[in-house]
């Protein structure tokens, strides 16, 4: 009788543990399957980069990435839950299993690919410079000089680019985009390096104190949707969705909804558009 009770207790414990798995890894150490009983997919993004990741007037998640993930949820029949996550917490959220997906205008880099898996690129971007209107900055070379101060967002590809290519520049590492823009507009920094769309928008918002320098001084950056390393099932679903979304004109709809003015400006400046996925 005692053996039967012990067996039942062990069986009950196993059932309880399996029912609380959440985002935990599988028994062999791999990531859980994307077909995991239809649970909501937790999507982490930093809601601080309009119009891609932001909030609407009611405080709800809004923007290009939000709409893209909602479309993915409809495509695969899963509920989507958006979690606002600080930039430096995005990759850890996948590693710990607290999020299933990260989409936050994140560039695919070799360093990040060692930690997480990326989808096929869904967008691309080039870096540009927002300079103080009264500065003598006219090119990237003008920044690479002793005494020049360059604002960078911590952990961004602009930050990585500056560390690698601008050894003579004093870097002012800031926690977010708005802080970098303020430093430039108020003359405490000579420039801010970030993607072209951000630079364009902040130049438009601060025309008297800033100027934009659109120089394609590096290869096109590719943005990807990230999942926990080894979660091939979910990655395959995302890749299939992105191909289907492009074929059905989804990117054109997002552009018209959120980026119509910028698309016109980019065309006039002969810049490659975010969703023009040239290889």
N, C-alpha and C positions, 0 to 999 in steps of 0.2 A: 504493500500500500504506500509506504514511504517513497519507493522508487517511482510509483505512478505520480505522486504529488510533485516530486522533484522534476519529473519530465514535463508535467503540465506547467510548472512555474517557469522552467527554462523556455518552453515553447511560447508562453505568454510574454515573457521578457523580450524574446526575439521579435515577436509581432509588434510590440510597442516600440522597440528601437527602429524597426524598419519603417514604421508609420511616421516617425519624426525625423526622417532623413533630410528633408528640405533640400538644400543645395549641396549636401555633403557628397564626397567622392564615392565612387563605387568600390566594391570589395577589392578589386585589383588595383586600386589607386587612381583609376582614370576618372575623367569628368562624367557626370551623369548624362544620360541620353536626353535629347531635346524632346523626345516623345514621352516625357516623364508625367504620365497620368493627367495631362491637360492642366497642370498647375499654372498660375499666372507667371509670365516671364518678367523678371525684375530687370529693368533697364536703367543703368546708371548714366547720368550725364551731369555736367556742371551747367546750371541754368544761369549763365552769365555771359553768353555770347550771342546776342541777337543778330540776325533773325534766325540763327540755326538752333540755339538752345537758350530759351528765355521763359518769361512768364507773361500771361495776358493781364488785362486790367483787373481780372478777378483773382489773380495770383496763381492761376493754374498753369502747368507746363505748356509751352507753346513754341512753335517754330518749325523749321524745316525738319530737323531730326525727330521731333515729336511726331509730326505727320508721317514721316517715313516709317517710324516704328509702329504707329497705329495701322498703317497699311500692311506692314509685315504681320501684325497680329491677325488681321482679317485674312491674309493669305494662308497662314498656317493654322487658323482656328484656335488661337490662344489669346487669353487676356493679357494686356500689357500694363505694367505698373511702372511709372517713372519715379526714380529716386534721385533727388537733387544731391549731388556728391561733389565735394571739393576736388579740384583737379588732381592733387597729389594722392587722393584716395581712390581714384578710378581703377587703376590697375590692381591695387590690393583688393578691391571689392570683387574682382574676378578670381583672384588667387585664393581668397578665403571662401568663395562660394556665396557671398552675400548678394551678388548680382549675377545674372545669367549673361547679360549683354552690356557692353559699353559702346555708346555712340556719342561723341562729344567733339566733333571736328578734329579728331585725333589723327595725326600723320603716321603712316606706317614707316617705322624705322627698324633697322637691324637690332638695335638695343631693346626695343619694345617687343620684337618678335621672339626674343629669347625668353620672355616672361609670359606672353599671351599669344593667341592665334588671331590673325586678321582675315577678314573677308576679302574678296576681290575689291579693288578700289571703287568707291561710289562717287567720289568727287576729287578735285585737285585744286591746288592753290600755289601761288608764288609769294615769296616774301617781298616786302616793300618797306620804305622808310617814311615815318612821319617826323619831319624836322621842325624845329622852331623857326618861325617866319623870319626872324632877324639873324639867323645863323648863316654861316658861309657853306653849309652842307649842300652839295649838289650831286654827290655820288657816294657809293659805299666806301670808296677809298678815302674820302674826306673825313670819314668817321674813324678810320684806323690810324689815329694819331694821338700822341701823348697830349693829355689835357682835355680830350673830348670825352664826354659822358654819354653813354648809350643806355637807355632804359630798356629792360627786357622783362617779360613775364616769366617767372620762375618755372622751369621745366618745359617751356614751349620750344618749338623748333627754332624760333628766332634766338632764344637763349643758347641753344645748342650751336647754331650757326655762328653766333658771335664768339663763343668760347673757342671754337675751332679756327675761325678765319680772321678775327680781329684782335690780335694779341696786344696791340698798343692802346686799345680803347679801355677806358674805365667803365666797367659794367655796374649799372644800378639795378639790382635784382628786386623786382616788385611782385607782390602776391597776385595782382590782377591787372587786366588791360586798362581799366579806368585810371588807376594810379599812375601807370606809365604815361598815359595821355596828359594827365595833369602836370606831371613833371616837365614834359616838353612844352606845353602851352604856357606854363609859368616861367620858362626859361632856365629851369634847374637842370635840365638835360638837353643835350644837343639833338638827340633823335630817339626814336622808338622803332624797333624792328619787329614786324608782325606780318600777317598775311595781307594781301592787296585789298581785300574787301574791307577789313577792319580799318586799314589806313585810309582808304577812300572815304569811308563813312565818318571817321573822326576828323578828317580834313574838312569835309562838308560842314560838320558841326562846329568847327573852330577855324573859320577861314581867315580871321584877322591875326591869329597867333601861331598858326601852323602852315606848313606846306607839305605836299606829298611828292615823294620821289619814286616813280614807278620804273624800276630797273630790274629786269629779270636776271639777277646776278647769281642764280642757282638753278638747279634742275627743278622741274615741277614736283611739288609735294603731292603725294597720294593719300587721301583720307580713307580709312577703313573702319568697319564695324568689328569690334573685338569680342572674343569669347574666351572662356577659360581654356588653357592649353589642353589639347586632347579631346575637346568636345566636338568631334568631327560631325556628328549628326546635326547639331544645331548650326554649325558652320555651313554644311551642305545646304540646309534649308535657306539660310540667309543668302548664300550665293545664287541659288535658284530664284529666289524672290527678286534680288537685285536685277538679274537678267530680264525677268518678266516685267518688272516695274519700268525698266528702260524701254523695252519693246512696246509697252502700252502707253508711252508718253508721260509717265509719271513725273519725270524730272522737269518737263516743260510746264506742267501744272504747278509744281512747287516754285519754279522761277516766276511764273506769272503772279502767284499769290504773294510771294515774299520778296522777290528780287527784281522786279520789272525795271525799275529805275537803274539799278546797278548793271543789269544786263545791257541796257542801252549804252551806258557809259563805257563798259568794258569793250563793247563792239567798236565804239568810236576810237578807243585807245588801242585797239587791236590786241587785246589781252585774251588769252585762252580762258574760256568760261569754266566755272566750277564743275559743271556736269558734262562738259565736252571731254569725254574720257579717251583722249588720244593715247596711243601706246608709244 
